[in-house]
């Protein structure tokens, strides 16, 4: 009887990325569930009450954008919003689980999904440059480069084993 050694654990950085992706999925899932619970509520009034209760200035630029987007989210669009939220959460949770287990497909999914956000983040940064957006862009670039390096190492190991 030959016992196979357990597969090596994925690197710590990869597991941290997995936790981050899973956390994003859980956050969006919670927000989607919260949105579902408000489906028979006047969302504009609920948003105003929430902001006033928490001392948020409704005249700030991003607050105003948020209020306007909530006002546009009528019951007609609620199903679409829920579907997109659930799909996004599912993708992030599956990606996080795959990365935690060191799955090759999950690394590719992470590189592609992080890379897709970069042009949007850079475009947003060009119009609204803040240290937060600069940090977000740098963080995503680091993740993309780390995962690309990991994928290249795996490719080299597969070639060497042939």
Secondary structure as the mmCIF struct_conf table of DSSP 4:
data_model
#
loop_
_struct_conf.conf_type_id
_struct_conf.id
_struct_conf.beg_label_comp_id
_struct_conf.beg_label_asym_id
_struct_conf.beg_label_seq_id
_struct_conf.end_label_comp_id
_struct_conf.end_label_asym_id
_struct_conf.end_label_seq_id
HELX_LH_PP_P HELX_LH_PP_P1 UNK A 3 UNK A 11
HELX_RH_AL_P HELX_RH_AL_P1 UNK A 12 UNK A 37
TURN_TY1_P TURN_TY1_P1 UNK A 38 UNK A 40
BEND BEND1 UNK A 41 UNK A 41
HELX_RH_AL_P HELX_RH_AL_P2 UNK A 43 UNK A 53
TURN_TY1_P TURN_TY1_P2 UNK A 54 UNK A 55
TURN_TY1_P TURN_TY1_P3 UNK A 58 UNK A 59
BEND BEND2 UNK A 60 UNK A 60
HELX_RH_AL_P HELX_RH_AL_P3 UNK A 61 UNK A 72
HELX_RH_AL_P HELX_RH_AL_P4 UNK A 75 UNK A 100
TURN_TY1_P TURN_TY1_P4 UNK A 101 UNK A 102
HELX_RH_AL_P HELX_RH_AL_P5 UNK A 104 UNK A 127
BEND BEND3 UNK A 128 UNK A 128
HELX_RH_AL_P HELX_RH_AL_P6 UNK A 131 UNK A 161
#
